[in-house]
Amino acid sequence: MQVTQSLLDGLAESAREHGRLGLDTEFMPEGRYKPLLCLVQIVVGEQVEVLDPIVDTFDPTPLAEVLADPDIEIVLHAGRQDVAILRREWHTTFTNVFDTQVAAGFAGFSAQAGYNGLLHDVLRIRLPKTASFTRWDARPLTDEQMSYARGDVEHLMPLADNIQERLIARGRLEWAREECVAIAEATDERDPDEVWRRLPRVSGLDARERAVAQALAGWRERTAAKEDRPVGAILRDPTVVELAKRQPKGRRDLSQIRGITPDVVRRRGDDVMEAIERGLHAEPIKLEEGDRSATEAVDGPTIALAESLVRSRAQAAGLAYELIAARADLSPVVVAARRGQPEPDVRTLQGWRRELVGAELLELLAGRRTLGVGEGGRVEVSEA
């Protein structure tokens, strides 16, 4: 069906009447700086529509306004990428999101439950998977592809209703809604001056090397965006880190580094050397107090102790551990406690997580609580 403005206006009006809209997208990330939006699937009530932005030129404003309306619940499954793409392509925001994958983690299912598996477990519905890994940017689309795309949203609302009922019974609906805020805020925008922090083994660099890594990673990010290519096609992460460490003085030195091919030297050698030079003349980047990477050997056993407490509380609550914390969340808490610093801004100390275990974790690290092993091997907490 061709996408018309009257169709979009009708969908928007219907969404306001129902107070809900289900959403999914199909996209192609391969070979590009950012994923290409290929399809947008919408369900409102019993109406399912598949919008094709590659074939049809349309103004998405009516639906973009619906997505930003706090009075309309937007239902998705594993929707972080969907939100990020539509935020960028439709210039919209999301304020009221219910993600069935996120919510399922609070209802006794896996925190990473797939859509098909969850449909079967909750509604006893199985969908064909034949078109799941397909060229969504190729046209025309096959009947099989269109059927698959529609199937991604046809059962989304009954699934959300069932999960919400389970959450209400467990008293966890507000926890799930709080967690869905992070999905609503998802974006694929990246600050070129900050992407260096995600490089592997960057914590092993000294202050001067970090400045070089920042300059190189920033140049790579801007180049990838300009050429619409994946950042790894410009320079791979390990190569950026190695360049920051070795800081070659010329093309000959540059060519000796693993990952720097003759083609890279020929096409990008001058740019790479200029980025290294900028980093060497920039202000060295020192680790901030309480930086996640500033852990010391002495922190290892304490982090393990903190993990034991969190795992115990997760098991008792019937939640997946990864919903509550990761080592990257616990490390700064342990470092701050050892140094007597203020609480770090990490998710384990916020919202429902603080209520479940965060406050207790701070008491443990302050020496006001102790851990022990009780009956059945359960971890028990008691006053020190």
C-alpha positions as a Markdown table, in Angstrom:
| # | Residue | x | y | z |
|---|---|---|---|---|
| 1 | Met | 0.0 | 0.0 | 0.0 |
| 2 | Gln | 1.3 | 3.5 | -0.9 |
| 3 | Val | 1.8 | 5.7 | 2.1 |
| 4 | Thr | -0.4 | 8.8 | 1.8 |
| 5 | Gln | -0.7 | 11.8 | 4.2 |
| 6 | Ser | -4.3 | 10.8 | 4.8 |
| 7 | Leu | -3.2 | 7.4 | 6.0 |
| 8 | Leu | -0.7 | 8.9 | 8.4 |
| 9 | Asp | -3.3 | 11.4 | 9.6 |
| 10 | Gly | -5.7 | 8.6 | 10.2 |
| 11 | Leu | -3.2 | 6.5 | 12.1 |
| 12 | Ala | -2.3 | 9.5 | 14.3 |
| 13 | Glu | -5.9 | 10.2 | 15.1 |
| 14 | Ser | -6.6 | 6.6 | 15.9 |
| 15 | Ala | -3.6 | 6.4 | 18.1 |
| 16 | Arg | -4.9 | 9.4 | 20.1 |
| 17 | Glu | -8.3 | 7.7 | 20.5 |
| 18 | His | -6.7 | 4.4 | 21.7 |
| 19 | Gly | -4.0 | 6.0 | 23.7 |
| 20 | Arg | -1.5 | 3.5 | 22.4 |
| 21 | Leu | 0.5 | 2.7 | 19.3 |
| 22 | Gly | 2.7 | -0.4 | 18.6 |
| 23 | Leu | 5.9 | 0.1 | 16.6 |
| 24 | Asp | 8.7 | -1.8 | 15.0 |
| 25 | Thr | 11.3 | -1.0 | 12.3 |
| 26 | Glu | 13.4 | -2.9 | 9.8 |
| 27 | Phe | 16.8 | -1.4 | 9.0 |
| 28 | Met | 20.1 | -2.2 | 7.4 |
| 29 | Pro | 23.2 | -1.4 | 9.4 |
| 30 | Glu | 25.8 | -3.0 | 7.2 |
| 31 | Gly | 28.3 | -0.9 | 5.3 |
| 32 | Arg | 27.1 | 2.4 | 6.7 |
| 33 | Tyr | 27.9 | 4.9 | 9.4 |
| 34 | Lys | 24.4 | 4.7 | 10.8 |
| 35 | Pro | 21.6 | 2.2 | 10.0 |
| 36 | Leu | 19.4 | 2.8 | 7.0 |
| 37 | Leu | 15.7 | 2.9 | 7.9 |
| 38 | Cys | 13.9 | 0.5 | 5.5 |
| 39 | Leu | 10.4 | -0.1 | 7.0 |
| 40 | Val | 8.2 | 1.2 | 9.8 |
| 41 | Gln | 5.5 | -1.1 | 11.0 |
| 42 | Ile | 2.6 | 0.4 | 13.0 |
| 43 | Val | -0.3 | -1.2 | 14.8 |
| 44 | Val | -3.2 | 0.7 | 16.3 |
| 45 | Gly | -6.1 | -1.3 | 17.6 |
| 46 | Glu | -6.7 | -3.9 | 14.8 |
| 47 | Gln | -5.1 | -1.8 | 12.1 |
| 48 | Val | -1.6 | -2.8 | 10.9 |
| 49 | Glu | 0.3 | -0.7 | 8.4 |
| 50 | Val | 3.8 | -1.1 | 6.9 |
| 51 | Leu | 5.3 | 2.2 | 5.8 |
| 52 | Asp | 8.1 | 2.1 | 3.2 |
| 53 | Pro | 10.3 | 5.2 | 3.4 |
| 54 | Ile | 12.5 | 3.9 | 0.6 |
| 55 | Val | 9.7 | 3.7 | -2.0 |
| 56 | Asp | 7.4 | 6.4 | -0.7 |
| 57 | Thr | 8.2 | 10.0 | 0.1 |
| 58 | Phe | 6.0 | 11.2 | 3.0 |
| 59 | Asp | 6.0 | 13.7 | 5.8 |
| 60 | Pro | 6.1 | 11.7 | 9.1 |
| 61 | Thr | 5.1 | 14.7 | 11.2 |
| 62 | Pro | 1.6 | 13.3 | 12.3 |
| 63 | Leu | 3.2 | 10.1 | 13.6 |
| 64 | Ala | 6.3 | 11.9 | 15.0 |
| 65 | Glu | 3.9 | 14.0 | 17.1 |
| 66 | Val | 2.2 | 10.9 | 18.4 |
| 67 | Leu | 5.6 | 9.3 | 19.4 |
| 68 | Ala | 6.4 | 12.5 | 21.4 |
| 69 | Asp | 3.0 | 12.7 | 23.1 |
| 70 | Pro | 3.2 | 11.7 | 26.8 |
| 71 | Asp | -0.4 | 10.7 | 26.8 |
| 72 | Ile | 0.1 | 8.0 | 24.2 |
| 73 | Glu | 1.9 | 4.7 | 25.1 |
| 74 | Ile | 4.4 | 3.5 | 22.5 |
| 75 | Val | 4.8 | -0.3 | 22.6 |
| 76 | Leu | 7.9 | -1.9 | 21.2 |
| 77 | His | 10.1 | -5.0 | 21.7 |
| 78 | Ala | 13.8 | -4.5 | 22.2 |
| 79 | Gly | 13.2 | -1.0 | 20.8 |
| 80 | Arg | 16.4 | 0.8 | 21.6 |
| 81 | Gln | 17.5 | 0.8 | 17.9 |
| 82 | Asp | 14.0 | 1.6 | 16.7 |
| 83 | Val | 13.8 | 4.7 | 19.0 |
| 84 | Ala | 17.3 | 5.8 | 18.0 |
| 85 | Ile | 16.6 | 5.6 | 14.2 |
| 86 | Leu | 13.2 | 7.3 | 14.3 |
| 87 | Arg | 14.5 | 10.0 | 16.6 |
| 88 | Arg | 17.1 | 10.8 | 14.0 |
| 89 | Glu | 15.1 | 10.2 | 10.8 |
| 90 | Trp | 11.8 | 11.7 | 12.0 |
| 91 | His | 13.2 | 14.4 | 14.2 |
| 92 | Thr | 11.1 | 13.3 | 17.1 |
| 93 | Thr | 11.3 | 12.4 | 20.8 |
| 94 | Phe | 9.8 | 9.6 | 22.8 |
| 95 | Thr | 8.2 | 10.1 | 26.3 |
| 96 | Asn | 6.0 | 7.2 | 27.1 |
| 97 | Val | 7.6 | 3.9 | 26.0 |
| 98 | Phe | 6.7 | 0.3 | 27.1 |
| 99 | Asp | 9.3 | -2.2 | 25.9 |
| 100 | Thr | 8.1 | -5.8 | 26.1 |
| 101 | Gln | 11.6 | -7.2 | 26.3 |
| 102 | Val | 12.6 | -4.9 | 29.2 |
| 103 | Ala | 9.3 | -5.5 | 31.0 |
| 104 | Ala | 9.5 | -9.3 | 30.5 |
| 105 | Gly | 12.7 | -9.2 | 32.6 |
| 106 | Phe | 10.6 | -8.0 | 35.6 |
| 107 | Ala | 7.9 | -10.7 | 35.0 |
| 108 | Gly | 10.1 | -13.8 | 35.4 |
| 109 | Phe | 11.4 | -14.1 | 31.9 |
| 110 | Ser | 14.9 | -13.6 | 30.5 |
| 111 | Ala | 16.2 | -10.0 | 30.5 |
| 112 | Gln | 17.1 | -10.6 | 26.8 |
| 113 | Ala | 14.0 | -12.5 | 25.7 |
| 114 | Gly | 13.5 | -12.5 | 21.9 |
| 115 | Tyr | 10.2 | -11.6 | 20.4 |
| 116 | Asn | 9.4 | -15.0 | 18.9 |
| 117 | Gly | 10.3 | -16.8 | 22.1 |
| 118 | Leu | 8.3 | -14.5 | 24.3 |
| 119 | Leu | 5.3 | -14.8 | 22.0 |
| 120 | His | 5.4 | -18.5 | 22.3 |
| 121 | Asp | 6.0 | -18.5 | 26.1 |
| 122 | Val | 3.2 | -16.0 | 26.8 |
| 123 | Leu | 0.6 | -16.3 | 24.0 |
| 124 | Arg | 1.6 | -19.8 | 22.6 |
| 125 | Ile | 2.1 | -18.1 | 19.2 |
| 126 | Arg | 4.9 | -19.0 | 16.8 |
| 127 | Leu | 6.0 | -16.8 | 13.9 |
| 128 | Pro | 8.0 | -18.0 | 10.9 |
| 129 | Lys | 11.6 | -16.8 | 11.0 |
| 130 | Thr | 12.4 | -17.2 | 7.3 |
| 131 | Ala | 12.8 | -13.4 | 6.6 |
| 132 | Ser | 14.5 | -12.4 | 9.8 |
| 133 | Phe | 17.9 | -12.0 | 8.1 |
| 134 | Thr | 17.2 | -10.4 | 4.8 |
| 135 | Arg | 18.0 | -7.5 | 2.6 |
| 136 | Trp | 15.4 | -5.0 | 3.8 |
| 137 | Asp | 16.8 | -2.3 | 1.5 |
| 138 | Ala | 16.2 | -4.3 | -1.7 |
| 139 | Arg | 13.1 | -3.5 | -3.7 |
| 140 | Pro | 10.6 | -4.8 | -4.5 |
| 141 | Leu | 9.9 | -6.6 | -1.2 |
| 142 | Thr | 8.6 | -10.1 | -1.4 |
| 143 | Asp | 5.3 | -11.3 | 0.0 |
| 144 | Glu | 7.3 | -13.3 | 2.6 |
| 145 | Gln | 9.1 | -10.2 | 3.7 |
| 146 | Met | 5.9 | -8.2 | 4.0 |
| 147 | Ser | 4.3 | -11.0 | 6.0 |
| 148 | Tyr | 7.2 | -11.1 | 8.4 |
| 149 | Ala | 7.2 | -7.3 | 8.8 |
| 150 | Arg | 3.5 | -7.3 | 9.7 |
| 151 | Gly | 4.0 | -10.3 | 12.1 |
| 152 | Asp | 6.4 | -8.2 | 14.1 |
| 153 | Val | 3.6 | -6.0 | 15.3 |
| 154 | Glu | 0.4 | -7.9 | 14.9 |
| 155 | His | 0.6 | -9.6 | 18.3 |
| 156 | Leu | 2.5 | -6.8 | 20.1 |
| 157 | Met | -0.4 | -5.3 | 21.9 |
| 158 | Pro | -1.8 | -8.6 | 23.4 |
| 159 | Leu | 1.8 | -9.5 | 24.4 |
| 160 | Ala | 2.2 | -6.1 | 26.2 |
| 161 | Asp | -1.2 | -6.5 | 27.9 |
| 162 | Asn | -0.3 | -10.0 | 29.2 |
| 163 | Ile | 3.1 | -8.8 | 30.5 |
| 164 | Gln | 1.5 | -5.8 | 32.2 |
| 165 | Glu | -1.0 | -8.0 | 34.0 |
| 166 | Arg | 1.9 | -10.1 | 35.3 |
| 167 | Leu | 3.8 | -7.0 | 36.4 |
| 168 | Ile | 0.8 | -5.7 | 38.3 |
| 169 | Ala | 0.4 | -9.0 | 40.0 |
| 170 | Arg | 4.0 | -8.9 | 41.1 |
| 171 | Gly | 3.9 | -5.2 | 42.0 |
| 172 | Arg | 6.6 | -4.5 | 39.4 |
| 173 | Leu | 4.9 | -2.4 | 36.8 |
| 174 | Glu | 6.4 | 0.9 | 38.0 |
| 175 | Trp | 9.9 | -0.7 | 38.1 |
| 176 | Ala | 9.4 | -1.8 | 34.5 |
| 177 | Arg | 8.2 | 1.6 | 33.4 |
| 178 | Glu | 11.1 | 3.3 | 35.1 |
| 179 | Glu | 13.5 | 1.0 | 33.2 |
| 180 | Cys | 11.8 | 1.8 | 29.9 |
| 181 | Val | 12.8 | 5.5 | 30.3 |
| 182 | Ala | 16.3 | 4.5 | 29.1 |
| 183 | Ile | 14.7 | 3.1 | 25.9 |
| 184 | Ala | 12.8 | 6.3 | 25.3 |
| 185 | Glu | 16.0 | 8.2 | 25.6 |
| 186 | Ala | 18.0 | 6.0 | 23.2 |
| 187 | Thr | 20.0 | 7.8 | 20.5 |
| 188 | Asp | 22.6 | 6.8 | 17.9 |
| 189 | Glu | 24.2 | 10.3 | 18.0 |
| 190 | Arg | 27.9 | 10.1 | 19.2 |
| 191 | Asp | 30.1 | 12.9 | 20.3 |
| 192 | Pro | 33.4 | 12.6 | 18.3 |
| 193 | Asp | 35.4 | 14.0 | 21.2 |
| 194 | Glu | 34.0 | 11.3 | 23.6 |
| 195 | Val | 34.0 | 8.1 | 21.5 |
| 196 | Trp | 37.6 | 7.3 | 22.6 |
| 197 | Arg | 36.4 | 6.3 | 26.0 |
| 198 | Arg | 34.8 | 3.2 | 24.4 |
| 199 | Leu | 38.0 | 1.9 | 22.9 |
| 200 | Pro | 39.3 | -1.4 | 24.2 |
| 201 | Arg | 42.1 | -1.3 | 26.8 |
| 202 | Val | 41.9 | 2.5 | 26.9 |
| 203 | Ser | 42.4 | 2.4 | 30.7 |
| 204 | Gly | 45.9 | 1.1 | 30.1 |
| 205 | Leu | 46.9 | 4.4 | 28.3 |
| 206 | Asp | 48.7 | 7.2 | 30.1 |
| 207 | Ala | 47.5 | 10.8 | 30.1 |
| 208 | Arg | 49.4 | 11.7 | 26.9 |
| 209 | Glu | 48.3 | 8.6 | 25.1 |
| 210 | Arg | 44.7 | 9.2 | 26.0 |
| 211 | Ala | 44.9 | 12.6 | 24.3 |
| 212 | Val | 46.2 | 11.0 | 21.2 |
| 213 | Ala | 43.5 | 8.3 | 21.3 |
| 214 | Gln | 40.9 | 11.1 | 21.6 |
| 215 | Ala | 42.3 | 12.9 | 18.6 |
| 216 | Leu | 42.5 | 9.7 | 16.5 |
| 217 | Ala | 39.1 | 8.4 | 17.5 |
| 218 | Gly | 37.5 | 11.9 | 16.8 |
| 219 | Trp | 39.1 | 12.1 | 13.4 |
| 220 | Arg | 37.9 | 8.5 | 12.6 |
| 221 | Glu | 34.3 | 9.3 | 13.7 |
| 222 | Arg | 34.1 | 12.5 | 11.6 |
| 223 | Thr | 35.6 | 10.7 | 8.6 |
| 224 | Ala | 33.2 | 7.8 | 8.9 |
| 225 | Ala | 30.2 | 10.2 | 9.1 |
| 226 | Lys | 31.4 | 12.2 | 6.1 |
| 227 | Glu | 31.9 | 9.1 | 4.0 |
| 228 | Asp | 28.9 | 7.2 | 5.4 |
| 229 | Arg | 31.0 | 4.1 | 6.3 |
| 230 | Pro | 31.4 | 2.1 | 9.5 |
| 231 | Val | 34.1 | 3.5 | 11.8 |
| 232 | Gly | 35.8 | 0.1 | 11.7 |
| 233 | Ala | 36.3 | 0.5 | 7.9 |
| 234 | Ile | 38.3 | 3.7 | 8.5 |
| 235 | Leu | 40.5 | 2.2 | 11.3 |
| 236 | Arg | 39.8 | -0.7 | 13.6 |
| 237 | Asp | 39.6 | -0.1 | 17.4 |
| 238 | Pro | 42.8 | -2.0 | 18.3 |
| 239 | Thr | 44.7 | -0.1 | 15.6 |
| 240 | Val | 43.6 | 3.3 | 17.1 |
| 241 | Val | 44.8 | 2.2 | 20.6 |
| 242 | Glu | 48.2 | 0.9 | 19.1 |
| 243 | Leu | 48.7 | 4.2 | 17.3 |
| 244 | Ala | 48.0 | 6.1 | 20.5 |
| 245 | Lys | 50.7 | 4.1 | 22.3 |
| 246 | Arg | 53.4 | 4.1 | 19.6 |
| 247 | Gln | 52.8 | 7.5 | 18.1 |
| 248 | Pro | 54.6 | 6.9 | 14.8 |
| 249 | Lys | 56.7 | 9.8 | 13.5 |
| 250 | Gly | 56.2 | 9.4 | 9.8 |
| 251 | Arg | 54.7 | 7.2 | 7.1 |
| 252 | Arg | 57.5 | 4.6 | 7.4 |
| 253 | Asp | 56.8 | 4.1 | 11.1 |
| 254 | Leu | 53.0 | 4.2 | 10.4 |
| 255 | Ser | 53.3 | 1.3 | 7.9 |
| 256 | Gln | 54.9 | -0.9 | 10.6 |
| 257 | Ile | 51.8 | -0.9 | 12.8 |
| 258 | Arg | 49.4 | -3.8 | 12.5 |
| 259 | Gly | 46.1 | -2.9 | 10.8 |
| 260 | Ile | 47.7 | -0.1 | 8.8 |
| 261 | Thr | 47.7 | -1.4 | 5.2 |
| 262 | Pro | 49.5 | 0.3 | 2.3 |
| 263 | Asp | 46.1 | 1.6 | 1.2 |
| 264 | Val | 45.6 | 3.3 | 4.5 |
| 265 | Val | 49.0 | 4.8 | 4.4 |
| 266 | Arg | 48.4 | 6.1 | 0.8 |
| 267 | Arg | 44.8 | 7.4 | 1.4 |
| 268 | Arg | 44.8 | 8.4 | 5.0 |
| 269 | Gly | 48.4 | 8.6 | 6.1 |
| 270 | Asp | 48.6 | 12.4 | 6.3 |
| 271 | Asp | 45.3 | 12.6 | 8.2 |
| 272 | Val | 46.4 | 10.0 | 10.7 |
| 273 | Met | 49.7 | 11.7 | 11.3 |
| 274 | Glu | 47.9 | 15.1 | 11.7 |
| 275 | Ala | 45.5 | 13.6 | 14.3 |
| 276 | Ile | 48.4 | 12.1 | 16.2 |
| 277 | Glu | 50.2 | 15.5 | 16.2 |
| 278 | Arg | 47.0 | 17.2 | 17.5 |
| 279 | Gly | 46.8 | 14.7 | 20.3 |
| 280 | Leu | 50.4 | 15.2 | 21.3 |
| 281 | His | 49.9 | 19.0 | 21.5 |
| 282 | Ala | 46.6 | 18.7 | 23.3 |
| 283 | Glu | 46.1 | 18.8 | 27.1 |
| 284 | Pro | 46.9 | 15.3 | 28.5 |
| 285 | Ile | 43.8 | 13.6 | 29.8 |
| 286 | Lys | 44.1 | 12.5 | 33.4 |
| 287 | Leu | 41.7 | 10.0 | 34.9 |
| 288 | Glu | 39.0 | 11.7 | 36.8 |
| 289 | Glu | 38.6 | 11.0 | 40.5 |
| 290 | Gly | 36.3 | 7.9 | 40.8 |
| 291 | Asp | 36.8 | 7.1 | 37.2 |
| 292 | Arg | 35.5 | 3.5 | 36.4 |
| 293 | Ser | 38.9 | 2.5 | 35.2 |
| 294 | Ala | 40.7 | 3.7 | 38.3 |
| 295 | Thr | 40.2 | 0.5 | 40.2 |
| 296 | Glu | 43.2 | -1.0 | 42.0 |
| 297 | Ala | 44.2 | -4.6 | 42.8 |
| 298 | Val | 42.9 | -4.2 | 46.3 |
| 299 | Asp | 39.3 | -3.5 | 45.0 |
| 300 | Gly | 39.0 | -7.0 | 43.3 |
| 301 | Pro | 37.8 | -8.9 | 46.4 |
| 302 | Thr | 35.4 | -6.1 | 47.4 |
| 303 | Ile | 33.9 | -6.0 | 44.0 |
| 304 | Ala | 33.4 | -9.7 | 44.2 |
| 305 | Leu | 31.7 | -9.2 | 47.5 |
| 306 | Ala | 29.4 | -6.6 | 46.1 |
| 307 | Glu | 28.5 | -8.9 | 43.2 |
| 308 | Ser | 27.6 | -11.6 | 45.7 |
| 309 | Leu | 25.2 | -9.3 | 47.4 |
| 310 | Val | 23.6 | -8.2 | 44.1 |
| 311 | Arg | 23.3 | -11.7 | 42.8 |
| 312 | Ser | 21.6 | -12.8 | 46.1 |
| 313 | Arg | 19.1 | -10.0 | 45.9 |
| 314 | Ala | 18.4 | -10.6 | 42.2 |
| 315 | Gln | 17.8 | -14.3 | 42.8 |
| 316 | Ala | 15.4 | -13.6 | 45.7 |
| 317 | Ala | 13.5 | -11.1 | 43.6 |
| 318 | Gly | 13.3 | -13.4 | 40.6 |
| 319 | Leu | 15.2 | -10.9 | 38.4 |
| 320 | Ala | 18.1 | -11.4 | 36.1 |
| 321 | Tyr | 21.4 | -10.2 | 37.6 |
| 322 | Glu | 22.2 | -8.1 | 34.5 |
| 323 | Leu | 19.0 | -6.1 | 35.0 |
| 324 | Ile | 20.4 | -4.8 | 38.3 |
| 325 | Ala | 24.1 | -4.3 | 37.8 |
| 326 | Ala | 27.2 | -5.0 | 35.8 |
| 327 | Arg | 30.8 | -4.9 | 37.0 |
| 328 | Ala | 31.1 | -1.4 | 35.4 |
| 329 | Asp | 28.4 | -0.3 | 37.8 |
| 330 | Leu | 29.9 | -1.8 | 40.9 |
| 331 | Ser | 33.5 | -0.8 | 40.3 |
| 332 | Pro | 33.0 | 3.0 | 40.8 |
| 333 | Val | 30.9 | 2.3 | 43.9 |
| 334 | Val | 33.7 | 0.3 | 45.4 |
| 335 | Val | 36.3 | 2.9 | 44.5 |
| 336 | Ala | 34.3 | 5.8 | 45.9 |
| 337 | Ala | 33.7 | 3.9 | 49.1 |
| 338 | Arg | 37.4 | 3.2 | 49.5 |
| 339 | Arg | 38.3 | 6.8 | 48.9 |
| 340 | Gly | 35.5 | 8.2 | 51.1 |
| 341 | Gln | 34.1 | 10.0 | 48.0 |
| 342 | Pro | 30.4 | 10.9 | 47.2 |
| 343 | Glu | 28.2 | 8.3 | 45.6 |
| 344 | Pro | 29.0 | 7.8 | 41.9 |
| 345 | Asp | 26.2 | 8.3 | 39.3 |
| 346 | Val | 25.6 | 4.7 | 38.5 |
| 347 | Arg | 22.3 | 2.9 | 37.9 |
| 348 | Thr | 22.7 | 0.5 | 40.8 |
| 349 | Leu | 22.3 | 3.4 | 43.2 |
| 350 | Gln | 19.2 | 4.9 | 41.5 |
| 351 | Gly | 15.5 | 4.3 | 41.5 |
| 352 | Trp | 14.2 | 0.8 | 42.0 |
| 353 | Arg | 17.7 | -0.7 | 42.0 |
| 354 | Arg | 18.6 | 1.4 | 45.1 |
| 355 | Glu | 15.4 | 0.3 | 46.7 |
| 356 | Leu | 16.2 | -3.4 | 46.0 |
| 357 | Val | 19.9 | -3.5 | 46.8 |
| 358 | Gly | 21.7 | -0.2 | 46.3 |
| 359 | Ala | 21.2 | 1.2 | 49.7 |
| 360 | Glu | 22.1 | -2.1 | 51.3 |
| 361 | Leu | 25.3 | -2.2 | 49.1 |
| 362 | Leu | 26.4 | 1.2 | 50.5 |
| 363 | Glu | 25.8 | -0.1 | 54.0 |
| 364 | Leu | 28.0 | -3.1 | 53.3 |
| 365 | Leu | 30.8 | -1.1 | 51.8 |
| 366 | Ala | 30.7 | 1.3 | 54.8 |
| 367 | Gly | 31.2 | -1.6 | 57.1 |
| 368 | Arg | 27.8 | -1.4 | 58.7 |
| 369 | Arg | 26.6 | -4.7 | 57.2 |
| 370 | Thr | 28.3 | -8.1 | 56.8 |
| 371 | Leu | 27.7 | -11.0 | 54.4 |
| 372 | Gly | 27.4 | -14.6 | 55.5 |
| 373 | Val | 26.2 | -18.0 | 54.2 |
| 374 | Gly | 23.0 | -19.2 | 55.7 |
| 375 | Glu | 20.8 | -22.2 | 55.3 |
| 376 | Gly | 20.8 | -23.8 | 51.9 |
| 377 | Gly | 23.9 | -21.8 | 50.9 |
| 378 | Arg | 22.0 | -18.5 | 50.7 |
| 379 | Val | 23.8 | -15.3 | 51.1 |
| 380 | Glu | 22.6 | -13.5 | 54.2 |
| 381 | Val | 23.1 | -9.9 | 55.3 |
| 382 | Ser | 23.4 | -8.9 | 59.0 |
| 383 | Glu | 24.4 | -5.8 | 61.0 |
| 384 | Ala | 28.1 | -5.6 | 61.7 |
